[in-house]
Amino acid sequence: MTTRIVRTQVTGTSTKKFTLSAWVKKTSNTTSNDQVIFDNYASGSDRMTLYFTSAAKLGFYAIKSGSDFNIVTNRVFRDVNAWYHIVLRVDTDQGNNAHRSRLYINGTEETSFGTAQYASSGFALPMGTSSYTTGFGWYGGGGSSVFEGCMSHLNFIDGEDRTPDYFGATDSTTGEWKIKTSISGVTYGNNGFFILKDGNSLTDQSGENNNFTLNTGTLSNTQDCPSNVFCTMNSLAAGSDMTFGNGSTKIRNDVGTWNSGLGTIAMGTGKYYWEVYVHGGGDNNTGVTLSSADGTTHSSVDAGRVVYSRNGYIYREGLSGQGNVSTGVTYADGDYIGVAFDSENGVLTFYKNGTAVTNGATTDTSFLRTNNEYIPQCGLYNGGEFRFNFGNGAFGSTQLTGTTYQGDGNNGIFKYDPPTGFTALSTKGLNQ
């Protein structure tokens, strides 16, 4: 998320106690910089920050009047498909120094820290006056510590130390930690807020009227959320020359060597649909490959692929008795490619701008393997760029507007209607 949202603080309820709850999906580990989730900033020596380190650990740092404290987990957070629920509890009046700052992930407290420099008793936090700007997305002092991913349901409680169960709960059926869409039993305080509740609205839902504004970038709205996780492209399963953006829905290769990329969700039995916007001017192809492929190695991905190339060919590798075929239908920058995968019957159909790509009366994308585990895939070369919409409702930073189609089971927003019986590739779609 190359976006920052901000508000200026007022006189606070407390300078020693707060609770921050945030649902985040970290879509990239390829950056060599820290990724800032939240910060309260007056200057480089008067600030506090919740962030992922460049080593994918989670840390909280605060400094004021020459005194600071700093905690960094031993645990790493490299999953680029999961939503993490992070709760930070801070109360510097606690007698137990380890309780002056406490971190929780999905309802469970982190207790193993590589860095554990705790605040002194009664430490006055850098917060609570109009000198401070509260922000999400990157560091208030500038630089390159940009958060790559998505955020939802951001709660800040000024003056209360609250446990994770105020914001989430364990599902009695699945045992998973799930979001609470309504928060009760808390007093938000003078600088408290509840934003990004049901979409990309920066209007405070806490009742305190502490609204945020867009400082820089584009604030996109995505269907991807803690209760329905959508596929994106996987920065951990891609060639080294690939670059990612917009929550890893945009993928690009600017070198003259073929690189591959895989999606984050593999498909078993079912019928799934997604779309790709073509951009960049380079060569490219997209489709599916075996989920066992090593996404970082182009030859491994090619060995089991079925893909539609911009030259109009459908390449079917590693399939007995089935060769490559020319459809006679090329595509170029500005076109939209639809992919409909029916693993039950072994049929993969491609679409160009809403029309199925066929050669004569037959769909040239049928293949023999059924009910194998496949995964979305692309190959890019020399400036090739794809912007994927797995039902998230956007192509890169371009939001779909005026579109009402939501797929079977109201799962996903697309530019073109998927075939009957097909759904988005998401956790909800997998369970339909």
Secondary structure, 3 states (H helix, E strand, C coil): CCCEEEEECCCCCCCCEEEEEEEEEECCCCCCCCEEEEEEEEECCEEEEEEECCCCEEEEEEEECCEEEEEEEEEECCCCCCEEEEEEEEECCCCCHHHCEEEEECCEECCCEEEEECCCCCCCCCCCCCCCEEEECCCCCCCCCCCCEEEEEEEEEECCCCCHHHCEEECCCCCCEEECCCCCCCCCCCCCEEECCCCCCCCCCCCCCCCCEEEECCCCCCCCECCECECCEEEEEECCCEEEECCCCEEEECCCCCEEEEECCCECCCEEEEEEEEECCCEEEEEEEECCCCCCCHHHHHCCCEEEECCCEEEECCCCCCCCEECCCCCCCCCEEEEEEECCCCEEEEEECCEECCECCECCCECCCCCCCEEEEEEEECCEEEEEECCECEECCEECCCCCCCCHHHCCECCCCCCCCCECCEHHHHCC
